[in-house]
């Protein structure tokens, strides 16, 4: 078999694979629907973050590292807050805490961060992508007020998409942008 004959036979499969992978999409669900963005580019913030993984969660160390990088990248560029100090905690506070030097206090609890794969789920035989789920809490400046909380569920993927852990910091950053900076009515960032 000649090289050009082999390429001619492989071309339909390559084109089909390219078209199927082009079907990747991003969906974002924010519950309850945010009335206003949690970010305020004119304010300073203290961001406490924690994780709450499933009991059977795999690769916890890699996910923790990806979460730390994604959170740092998102909050360091000044688009969400003019300045943000980020700290890792074991669990988010249940209620209000004293205000720290006038900064807003935000909590982020990462619950899911990882690639997903479904085999034989469509004509592509493989459907995958990345899923990010986190809870964001804005703690009030007055001790008697209640914290406001939203849960963000972000997915990017589709037929023929297979992703690994390398994209997780970027994916978490995109999920934070979609859920915190622009609120529930935002269009998800495209890739």
FISE-993121 format. One record per residue (C-alpha): y, x, z. Coordinates in Angstrom, 2 decimals. Layout:
N
SITE        c2        c1        c3
SITE         Y         X         Z
...
This chain:
191
SITE        c2        c1        c3
SITE      0.00      0.00      0.00
SITE      3.36      1.42     -0.95
SITE      6.26      1.68      1.50
SITE      8.40     -0.83     -0.43
SITE      5.50     -3.32     -0.55
SITE      5.08     -3.05      3.23
SITE      8.80     -3.62      3.78
SITE      8.76     -6.61      1.45
SITE      5.96     -8.17      3.50
SITE      7.69     -7.41      6.81
SITE     11.12     -8.68      5.69
SITE     10.50    -12.40      6.41
SITE      9.30    -11.61      9.92
SITE     12.31     -9.36     10.56
SITE     14.74    -12.00      9.27
SITE     13.05    -14.72     11.34
SITE     13.19    -12.53     14.45
SITE     16.86    -11.78     13.87
SITE     17.69    -15.45     13.40
SITE     15.78    -16.50     16.50
SITE     17.41    -13.85     18.66
SITE     20.78    -15.02     17.34
SITE     20.07    -18.37     19.03
SITE     20.85    -16.98     22.49
SITE     23.26    -19.13     24.42
SITE     24.94    -19.18     27.82
SITE     25.04    -22.15     30.17
SITE     26.97    -22.37     33.42
SITE     26.65    -25.04     36.10
SITE     29.04    -25.11     39.07
SITE     28.25    -27.54     41.91
SITE     30.27    -29.19     43.14
SITE     32.59    -28.86     40.16
SITE     35.40    -26.52     41.17
SITE     38.81    -28.17     41.31
SITE     40.53    -24.81     40.99
SITE     39.37    -21.23     40.48
SITE     38.46    -19.27     43.60
SITE     40.19    -16.17     42.21
SITE     43.91    -15.53     42.64
SITE     45.12    -12.39     40.82
SITE     48.24    -12.27     43.01
SITE     46.31    -12.17     46.32
SITE     44.31     -9.58     48.20
SITE     40.80    -10.35     49.40
SITE     37.96     -9.18     51.56
SITE     34.69    -10.00     49.82
SITE     31.53    -10.12     51.91
SITE     28.29    -10.33     50.00
SITE     24.69    -10.90     50.97
SITE     21.43    -11.77     49.27
SITE     18.91    -14.51     49.90
SITE     15.90    -13.74     47.71
SITE     12.76    -15.81     47.25
SITE      9.86    -14.86     49.50
SITE      7.90    -13.56     46.48
SITE     10.88    -11.73     44.89
SITE      9.89     -8.61     42.96
SITE     11.92     -5.41     42.55
SITE     14.27     -6.21     45.43
SITE     15.76     -2.68     45.50
SITE     16.61     -2.79     41.78
SITE     18.17     -6.25     42.15
SITE     20.19     -5.18     45.21
SITE     21.52     -2.19     43.25
SITE     22.36     -4.38     40.25
SITE     24.13     -6.89     42.50
SITE     26.20     -4.15     44.16
SITE     27.23     -2.73     40.78
SITE     28.02     -6.14     39.24
SITE     30.12     -7.24     42.22
SITE     31.98     -3.93     42.35
SITE     32.71     -4.04     38.62
SITE     33.96     -7.63     38.78
SITE     36.24     -7.25     41.80
SITE     37.57     -3.76     41.00
SITE     39.43     -4.57     37.78
SITE     42.11     -6.73     39.46
SITE     41.49     -9.81     37.31
SITE     40.15    -11.88     40.24
SITE     42.28    -10.44     43.05
SITE     45.07     -7.86     42.98
SITE     43.05     -5.86     45.47
SITE     39.61     -6.53     46.89
SITE     37.66     -4.77     49.60
SITE     33.91     -5.38     49.21
SITE     31.40     -5.21     52.04
SITE     27.65     -5.83     52.25
SITE     26.47     -8.03     55.14
SITE     23.03     -9.29     56.15
SITE     24.11    -12.94     55.92
SITE     27.34    -14.80     55.26
SITE     29.18    -16.22     58.28
SITE     28.46    -19.91     58.79
SITE     32.04    -20.82     59.65
SITE     35.55    -19.47     59.62
SITE     36.26    -15.97     60.79
SITE     39.61    -14.51     61.83
SITE     41.90    -13.73     58.91
SITE     41.99    -10.02     58.11
SITE     45.61     -8.86     57.64
SITE     46.53    -11.86     55.48
SITE     43.77    -11.24     52.93
SITE     41.65    -14.08     51.64
SITE     38.06    -13.99     52.81
SITE     35.43    -14.73     50.17
SITE     31.65    -14.75     50.63
SITE     29.12    -14.28     47.84
SITE     25.43    -14.97     48.46
SITE     23.26    -13.84     45.54
SITE     20.12    -16.00     45.38
SITE     18.71    -15.18     41.95
SITE     19.38    -12.24     39.65
SITE     16.82    -11.37     37.07
SITE     15.24    -11.63     33.69
SITE     13.19    -14.69     32.78
SITE     10.37    -14.95     30.25
SITE      8.38    -17.98     29.10
SITE      5.43    -17.31     26.82
SITE      4.37    -19.74     24.10
SITE      7.29    -22.04     24.92
SITE      8.59    -22.41     21.38
SITE      8.00    -21.43     17.78
SITE      9.26    -17.97     18.73
SITE      6.34    -17.59     21.17
SITE      8.69    -15.95     23.67
SITE     11.78    -17.45     25.27
SITE     13.68    -15.41     27.78
SITE     16.99    -14.20     29.07
SITE     18.72    -13.70     32.39
SITE     19.31    -16.10     35.26
SITE     21.96    -15.66     37.96
SITE     22.39    -18.02     40.91
SITE     24.92    -17.40     43.66
SITE     26.84    -19.32     46.29
SITE     30.53    -18.54     46.69
SITE     32.41    -19.43     49.87
SITE     36.17    -19.43     50.36
SITE     36.84    -19.19     54.08
SITE     40.01    -20.97     55.26
SITE     42.91    -19.12     56.80
SITE     42.99    -21.60     59.71
SITE     40.06    -21.51     62.13
SITE     39.82    -25.29     62.42
SITE     39.40    -25.84     58.66
SITE     36.01    -25.88     56.91
SITE     34.91    -23.26     54.38
SITE     34.72    -24.39     50.73
SITE     31.49    -23.55     48.94
SITE     30.27    -23.74     45.34
SITE     26.93    -22.80     43.82
SITE     26.95    -21.23     40.36
SITE     23.88    -21.25     38.12
SITE     24.35    -19.04     35.02
SITE     21.78    -18.54     32.26
SITE     21.90    -16.49     29.08
SITE     18.99    -16.42     26.68
SITE     16.94    -18.33     24.19
SITE     14.01    -18.07     21.78
SITE     12.98    -14.51     21.02
SITE     15.21    -13.01     23.73
SITE     13.56    -10.50     26.06
SITE     15.76     -8.71     28.60
SITE     15.09     -6.25     31.37
SITE     16.93     -5.24     34.52
SITE     19.41     -2.96     32.73
SITE     21.69     -5.89     31.84
SITE     21.77     -7.38     35.35
SITE     25.08     -5.84     36.55
SITE     26.81     -7.09     33.37
SITE     25.14    -10.49     33.67
SITE     26.25    -10.90     37.30
SITE     29.78     -9.93     36.32
SITE     29.75    -12.55     33.52
SITE     28.42    -15.17     35.95
SITE     31.14    -14.35     38.49
SITE     33.78    -14.61     35.76
SITE     32.47    -17.98     34.61
SITE     32.05    -19.41     38.10
SITE     34.95    -17.97     40.08
SITE     37.76    -16.92     37.79
SITE     37.86    -19.86     35.44
SITE     36.22    -22.64     37.41
SITE     33.71    -25.20     36.23
SITE     35.53    -26.12     33.03
SITE     35.41    -22.65     31.49
SITE     33.52    -21.64     28.44
SITE     30.97    -19.00     29.32
SITE     31.66    -15.48     28.06
SITE     29.98    -14.73     24.76
SITE     27.92    -11.62     24.16
